């Protein structure tokens, strides 16, 4: 892995400096981690004053929360392949310190489903499906995307978006829907797209007229819808002054207390060294 010249949170902000720069260092800041799900400019417009950051990765939350001045964190997108994903314990430490942590749409929906019992707030249909066990695989929300200098634009379609569209396309029958979902699941996440699924469906002999209509039909974006809902929630919380950590939902649970394990101490040391 290439060595970085400066701490990762500083370098990453440089690629997104046009969004939320005025909020840096301000007490009670709102942080939004986003990448391919929504453009940074849209997030900044919907949440004025928020600090808009690239997809969250390991160490990001721990570094930012330790510096203080954070009221709420919204996780939409997160790294998982070329950089390790954000640790659950980083989120728990934020909750321990009274920071409200929200999640939706992508990595945020996954982590919120896993940590809702400890006070992380999930928003949207994708989060609810993971929390209820209707969705179980991480690759449901995974997409390939371009680097930060190209705005993290997605170059594939998430399986959860394909499922959502297939379920709502009015020209499809039940058997065709089920077959399309299986064709979408069979592809590696980087190769999933509406064009690819329709091409596979033609090769499999599914009804051609319905596929022609599907190809021309405007495709919904469930991930973007959930992300926008999350932005409305955190903007409302910031306006009302209710941005604070939610009490754990586990029966008999008190406040969140995170053991400072060896691995967590090593992560803190890595951050202190500037994260090569």
Secondary structure, DSSP 4 states (H G I P E B T S, - for coil): -PPPSS-HHHHHHHHTTTSSGGGTT-TTEEEEE-SSSS-HHHHHHHSTT-EEESSB-TTHHHHHHHH--EEEEEE--B--SSSPPPPHHHHHHHHHTT-EEEE-TTHHHHHHHHHGGGTPEE-SHHHHHHHHTS---GGGS---B--GGGTT-BSS--HHHHHHHHHH-TT--HHHHHHHHHHHHHS-GGG--HHHHHHHHHHTT--HHHHHHHHHSPPP-HHHHHHHHHHHHHHHHHHHT--SPPPP-STT--S------HHHHHHHHHHHTT--
